[in-house]
Each structure stands twice: as C-alpha cells, then as structure tokens.
Amino acid sequence: MGRRGWFAAWLVIGLSVTGWGAVRLALFSWNSVVEYQSPYLSSELPPPLATPPLTDRVVLVVMDGLRQDTATAAMPTLNRLAAQGARYIVRTGEPSLSYPGWTVIGSGAWQGLSGVTTNWFKGPVRVDSIFREAQAAGLRPAGAGTGGWQELFGPWLDRFEVPDVPVATPEEVDRLDEAIRERGLALLRDSPARLVLVYFAGPDEYGHAFGGASPAYQEIVRRTDGRLAWLVAALDLSQTTLVVTTDHGHIDTGGHGGWEPIVKEVPLVMVGKGIRAGVEGRGTQADIAPTIAALLGIPIPVHAMGRPLMEALDGPSNALDAIARASAQQRVQLVRRIERVLGRPPTNFREVRTAADLPAFDQEVTQALDRAYGEQLWQDRLGRTPLALFGLALIALLTTLLFQHPYRGAILGGVLVFISMVWGLYFGRGYQWSLSVFNTEAQIEAFFMARVVDALLGLVAVALLVGIWKGRRWGEAFEGILRAYGGIALVFALQVLLFYWAYGVSFSWGLPDLGWGFKYYLDLLILSAFWVDLPGLPDPVGLPTALILPAVGAALGAGLWVVLRWIRLAS
C-alpha cells in the first residue's frame, strides 16, 4: 500500500475514532449538567435574622408556563390586581424548566447553586427555602398542586393537597386545575397556614400541546385567570398578601428551557397588605423568595441569591430597615461562602443600616459574584489553554495535509455542502441553538437522533457530490471523499475545541452558557455520524460510516463515469 493508501487508512481510522468518541463525550457532558452537584452546600450557613412581619399571611399562586404577553392580553383579574399593587417583569435562570424554576421561586437560589438543573431532579432540594423557614417559625405552610412541589419541598409543607385526577390529555389537566382551585379555596378557608401555595398546571400543558401563541393556550390562560378570581374573592387583602408568578414562558411552538426573552421574562404581581400600590419594575426570579420572607417576617433563606423588592414593600421604616439589614447579612454570608469555595479573597461590603443603603449594597453583591465567577472561569481557561493550543495546532496541521491535494476544490466544496445542508435542515425547521426546541422531555432522544440522521444525509450528499465530480478513478474519488470528510470533522472539532477552552466538558462549580452548550452538544452529535453505534451490540461495535460511505460514493461515481464513457463510445 502506497503513501496515499496509508493516508486514506489513517483518515478512516481517525474519523471512526472521532465519531465513536464524540457520542461518548456528548453523553458525559450532558450528564454533567443533569447530575450537576453544587459545591456550595457542603455545610450550613449561619442563620439570618428574622424581621418584623409586614402581613398576616402570604398566598403564593404559581401558574406554570405563563407568557408575559398572554398574561397582559388575556388576564383581566391579574391586571386589575397589578394596578392595585406591584407589577414586575422578572428574569428566570437557565435551564428555564419547571423544577429549576420552582426551586428558584421557593429558595431564591439559582440553578448553579441549588443543583436543581432539570425536571429529572429527585428531591427534596438541598437548599434552604421559604417553606422551611416558615415551618421553623410555626407558620404551618401548606399548598395545593401537583406532586412535583411535594417532591422538592414536601418535608417543609405541613399539608399539601394533590388531587387524584388522572392526567393524560390537556382537557384532563384543566379538570386537575379545577380540583386544585377547590383544594386551594379549602386551604384558604380552613387551614391555619400563613404561607399557602396554589399551583396551576394548565398553561404549561396547553403550551406544550398547542403552542405558546395558540388560541387554545390563550383560552386556558383565561380560565386560569378565572380560577385566580375565585381565590381573590376568598382573600381579605387588608390582612393577606397575594403573590402571583410563573416558572417560565413558552416559545410559539410550545417549548421552553432556553434563553429566549419570551421564555425568560415572566410576570410577577404582588398585591395586598405590605405592598405599595402603583409600583412597576424589573427584577429576577431569585428576588421572589427574599420578598416573601420579608413580608412574613421569617429569615430569608440562607441560599437566596436575590434581594427583597424593597421598593414594593410597605411598612414602618424601622421594619424596612430591619429587612435591609437582614438581607445584607444573609447575602454577605452567602457570597463569602461562594468566594471561599472558589478560592477567592473575601469582599469587604459596605455596612447596611437602613433601606436606603441597600441599592448600593445590591450592586456590590452583583459585582462580587461576577468577579468571583469570572476570575474562576478565566483561571480554568488558562489551565485549559495549553491543551487547546495543542489541539488548534493539530487541526491546523491536519488541515494543511488534507488540502495538499489536486482535488482541494472538491474537498472545500464538500465541506461547504455539508455545513449548508446540516444547518439548513436545522434552521429550516425553525430550530435555534436552545433547549426550548424540545416541546417535551419525551422528544429529546428522537430530536438528537434526528440530528445524527441529518448529518448522515449530509455525508451521503458529500460522498455523491465528490464521487461523481472526481469519479474517473475509484481510488482518487475515495480519497477525495475521505479528505472532504476530514475537512468536515476538523470544522466541527474546532468548534468543540473552542467550547472546551471556554467552559470545559464537565462542570463542577457552575453551569456553562447553555446556548453555546447546546451548540457544542449538536456539534458532537454531528461528529458522531462518522461512527454509528448499533443497538444491541457491545461497545465498540458499530457501523464505520467513514469507510462505507466514501467507498459507496466512489463506486457510484466511477460507475457513472463508465456509463458515460460507454454512451460516448456507442454514439
């Protein structure tokens, strides 16, 4: 076998190993997010201060999957309440999924601190929460909703009602919400609980089933608003505070989990005792738990990363000052825990004596966290730089070797055709690099398999293109296809390498940018098309597409040229 033969053999081996390794690296990184273990929860933090209560009872209503625009257009009850109290648009974290969102609402802890990153989390949560603090203070927290809330916060809910309603269709979810409304009303009427949770699932289920911009979704939101009206009628807002929010929104096609503003910017309405009227603003989902704690006079959960929404709180100045001091104390302890875990020096914060001191302190906290996370990120990047530079040099060398060939035009054409085809199919279906492309968790495996199929179709197209273009000699066509495949692999390997340098492939102290993380995962799935695992067969047995497709493409190209030559001779 000559030098070109050895080069082709090494290309087949290299592409096959790349495909085999890519799918395993993809699974490793995926599991690193799904099974993420927060390093910040290993020991208890000092308990924060209780403060004078601003209200007798808080009723927290969570409407799953409620879009901000639909809430404005289709919820007259909610809008009337907002006009009487405080209206916010709050930003969620990522992944913008239900369990992570519920955890943020209940604890104030973002996903990277709580460790709750998916709906597959098995509770209870490891972070402190308003339910835990309310229970410890003797406020008898209770609620009505679905089992997920019990999974996350069950030990700290003295009573939680889960109606026994089978749920298999959106219509059955509507009946479930009606049963939850009735259980919620019973809790408001009969329970001594001073913190009551009422959760409605309908908007989320209809969003998934029909899309976030569908008439059916708007109708279930109207019905949910009607259920809210029943709850409001049972409340005395001169003694009780009502807080209404959601965990996430929906894109038009129904998914969520990603970075889209329609998913991450959601409504928060607060009204009743302890809330100023006419307040509008922006905040974060992590601000909800500290605000509820301040209203009830219980300690702010020790892992809360948000702030009490002081501008919306109404009460004696000494009570508001006490809330500001308690919030500052709690966050100083938390930030210093994070800095200690990350090996950063502790930040010296200004002293907070009154509520007027808190806005400047809030900025210092944000800057301290940004600095701690940013410095850790760049320290990790510096550690990964030697390997990343070696990988970059290797890619440059292999690129030079691949394109030192008379067929470099065909090779480059094959690479461009593949990229155009794979991403054309992807974006042509309306997808983005976002977790929101999944409408339900049940679609995840099929979605990822479809991306591998798209990549295989692209490889087939390249094999046919180069095989026909340069098919006069089978060996040359075979080598040309292989070189085009090598160019494709290098393009996507470069993108994987860049993500590796930026964020790594496993995540131990925080989550990566999940938009780019999703792109990284797709790049690995595309690379996996060079070696397809066969179900039921032991590892590493698989289909060497990096060998089969070039051989078939070259054979078809050579065959076509033989036919054309025969036709020319016959004529």
Secondary structure, DSSP 8 states (H G I E B T S, - for coil): --HHHHHHHHHHHHHHHHHHHHHHHHHHHHHHHHT---TT-SS----------S-SEEEEEEETT--HHHHHHH-HHHHHHHHHSEEEEEE--SS--HHHHHHHHHH---HHHH---STT--SS-SS--HHHHHHHTT---EEES-HHHHHHHGGG-SEEE------SSHHHHHHHHHHHHHHHHHHHHH---SEEEEEE-HHHHHHHHH-TTSHHHHHHHHHHHHHHHHHHHT--TTTEEEEEE-S----TTS--SSS-HHHHEEEEEEEETTB-TTEEEEEEGGGHHHHHHHHHT----TT--S---GGGB-S-HHHHHHHHHHHHHHHHHHHHHHHHHTT----------SGGGHHHHHHHHHHHHHHHHHHHHHHHHHHHHHHHHHHHHHHHHHHHHHH-STTHHHHHHHHHHHHHHHHHHHHHTT--SSGGG-SSGGGHHHHHHHHHHHHHHHHHHHHHHHHHHTTTSHHHHHHHHHHHHHHHHHHHHHHHHHHHHHH-SS-SSS---HHHHHHHHHHHHHHGGGSEE-TTS-TT-EE-HHHHHHHHHHHHHHHHHHHHHHHHHH-
